[in-house]
Amino acid sequence: MLGTLCRYLRLMGYDTMSANSIAPGNPGEDTLLLGIAFREGRFLLTRDRALAKRGGSQAVYIRPMCVLSQLHGLADLGLVEPRLRLTRCSLCNEKLRPALTREVSGANYAPERRDGIPFYWCVRCRKLYWAGSHTRDLADRLKKEIMNFA
């Protein structure tokens, strides 16, 4: 329900866990998620108003549908700083490490011009990250949109 927000938060460097990582169809999923939030000192972000109410101060009800509006709300609450950091994999949340030369050259999607570009690697997903045009566009969009909401 908040998959895009989860990916953005990971790109912003936040340690996130998705409800998708829990076995589907678990009837106690809400209780399990609340337990994780309380035990690990996490905030539970949800579009389920009743679940947010059950979570009290550990839960945040996310009303907007637009991910940029969601991020703006979290920034207003002081929970996030809307800035890309490229320290976590957007897919699995693993911490990224500097990529090895062979990992960069082995990624057929890496840019041909590589001078001066720092590359990062997810050991779990085997995915290469770098601050290219897509990342710059996303960072600009975050900055512009969040500032426009203020």
Sequence and secondary structure as in RCSB ss.txt:
>XXXX:A:sequence
MLGTLCRYLRLMGYDTMSANSIAPGNPGEDTLLLGIAFREGRFLLTRDRALAKRGGSQAVYIRPMCVLSQLHGLA
DLGLVEPRLRLTRCSLCNEKLRPALTREVSGANYAPERRDGIPFYWCVRCRKLYWAGSHTRDLADRLKKEIMNFA
>XXXX:A:secstr
  HHHHHHHHHTT     GGGS TT TTHHHHHHHHHHHHT  EEES HHHHHHHGGGEEE   SSHHHHHHHHH
HTTS        B TTT  B EE  HHHHHH TTS S  TT  EEEETTTTEEEE  HHHHHHHHHHHHHHHHH 
